[in-house]
Amino acid sequence: MEAESEPRREKKPIPLWISLFCFALMGPAMGINAVFLALALPFMAPFGTDGLIAAGMVGVVTGLLPARWLARKIHEGLAE
């Protein structure tokens, strides 16, 4: 077995404020993108405004994924 060249750092949990900040950025952005996508797809037309609202909510929920990634990257940058 080879010895590790760098000592292992303890992984600290990501602070809540970073996670909330990143979700505040990514949630609405993904919601708006989902609404624009719903407007561009012709088969979404029969659903009307209810379909746009549903698409926006789905976009906000999927905004959790890039928000978690961004929070992890910000936390790694602050830890260095």
Rosetta blueprint (number, residue, H / E / L):
1 M L
2 E L
3 A L
4 E L
5 S L
6 E L
7 P L
8 R L
9 R L
10 E L
11 K L
12 K L
13 P L
14 I L
15 P L
16 L H
17 W H
18 I H
19 S H
20 L H
21 F H
22 C H
23 F H
24 A H
25 L H
26 M H
27 G H
28 P H
29 A H
30 M H
31 G H
32 I H
33 N H
34 A H
35 V H
36 F H
37 L H
38 A H
39 L H
40 A H
41 L L
42 P H
43 F H
44 M H
45 A H
46 P H
47 F H
48 G H
49 T H
50 D H
51 G H
52 L H
53 I H
54 A H
55 A H
56 G H
57 M H
58 V H
59 G H
60 V H
61 V H
62 T H
63 G L
64 L H
65 L H
66 P H
67 A H
68 R H
69 W H
70 L H
71 A H
72 R H
73 K H
74 I H
75 H H
76 E H
77 G H
78 L H
79 A H
80 E L
